[in-house]
């Protein structure tokens, strides 16, 4: 693949005058910027660590689970 790219560069890009090569570079950068902005970002589940912890401040985990189980027992 790299050899093919070097061949394309040597055959088609390098012979161009500098202003045309700069224009080609500008077009390539613009295209890459558009492509990158439309690609979904890869995220890590670890980024969510600690998120919303203030909601559970002062809540006893075992009592919360016991209350849920009790609620489930009374559902029809």
C-alpha positions in Angstrom: 0.0 0.0 0.0 2.8 2.4 1.0 4.6 1.7 -2.3 1.5 2.5 -4.2 1.1 5.8 -2.4 4.7 6.7 -3.1 4.2 5.8 -6.8 1.1 8.0 -6.9 2.9 10.9 -5.2 6.0 10.6 -7.5 3.9 10.3 -10.7 1.1 12.7 -10.1 1.7 15.0 -7.1 5.4 15.8 -7.2 5.4 17.2 -10.8 2.6 19.7 -9.9 3.6 23.3 -9.3 3.9 24.3 -5.6 0.6 26.3 -5.5 -1.3 23.2 -6.9 0.3 20.9 -4.4 -0.6 23.3 -1.6 -4.2 23.3 -2.9 -4.2 19.5 -3.0 -3.0 19.5 0.6 -5.7 21.9 1.6 -8.3 19.8 -0.1 -7.0 16.7 1.7 -6.9 18.3 5.1 -10.5 19.6 4.6 -11.7 16.1 3.6 -10.0 14.5 6.6 -11.5 17.1 9.0 -15.0 16.4 7.6 -14.4 12.6 7.9 -13.1 12.9 11.4 -16.0 15.0 12.6 -18.5 12.4 11.3 -16.9 9.4 12.9 -18.3 8.3 16.2 -15.9 8.8 19.0 -14.8 5.6 20.7 -15.5 5.9 24.4 -14.7 3.9 27.4 -17.2 2.7 30.0 -14.7 3.7 32.6 -15.5 7.4 31.8 -18.7 6.9 33.7 -17.0 5.9 36.9 -18.3 8.0 39.8 -20.9 9.8 37.7 -24.0 10.5 39.8 -22.5 9.3 43.0 -24.0 12.3 44.8 -27.4 10.8 44.2 -26.6 7.9 46.5 -25.0 10.0 49.2 -26.4 8.9 52.6 -28.4 6.0 51.2 -27.8 2.6 52.8 -27.3 0.1 50.0 -28.7 -2.9 51.8 -31.8 -1.0 53.0 -32.4 0.2 49.4 -32.2 -3.4 48.1 -34.5 -4.6 50.9 -37.0 -1.9 50.1 -37.0 -2.9 46.4 -37.5 -6.5 47.2 -40.4 -5.7 49.6 -42.0 -3.6 46.8 -41.6 -6.5 44.3 -43.3 -8.9 46.8 -46.4 -6.7 46.8 -46.8 -6.4 43.1 -49.7 -8.3 41.4 
